Amino acid sequence: VGEVMVYSDSIFAGYWNKPKETAEVKKDGWLFTGDLARRDANGFYYIVDRKRDMIVSGGYNVYSVEVETVLLTHPDVVEAAVFSVPDPTWGEAVWAAITSRPGAQPDAAELTEHCRKNLTGYKIPRIVEFRDTLPKGPTGKILRRELSGPTAFGERSSRRVQGPIGRMSLGEPHVMPVEKINDAFHLMHEGKSIRSVVHY
């Protein structure tokens, strides 16, 4: 998997009045698209994720789109957004925010087991957050940055947040002091933190 780069006379000149941003994506005439893709034996390219959305956990690359696709195959999941949160052991941990179909109440253990059947261990979400809605832009695209940004964690007191404890292992659900979650995942942002967590 690598980043798609484009070279053409018709590539845009740059971002208006943003030379720094332009320099980050245009180098020696090449446009760095930010799209990550793979090529098959027949020369066809497949976009696997956006570079900025890729999660690096324990030195392994996790493509958020791949995890989201698996979560969306669960019959109770309507929408899914996967992103990273800081982790003191792995560098980054996989966090999934989902909405479920009306009347359904899937739990983290169920969704983790579903992922385990379709993904390798390091790609399985460590934390699953259940939300009524996911933030979207004008085009309907889910805004991951609003889920993982500095102010997002302070808004989670009314959410149901669950996850497997330890290294991708499952056990009996129990309430873990939120301080441990905040210490483990460094979820202190601008003086805000989550306040209630059910941890598996």
Disulfide bonds with the S-S distance in Angstrom:
none
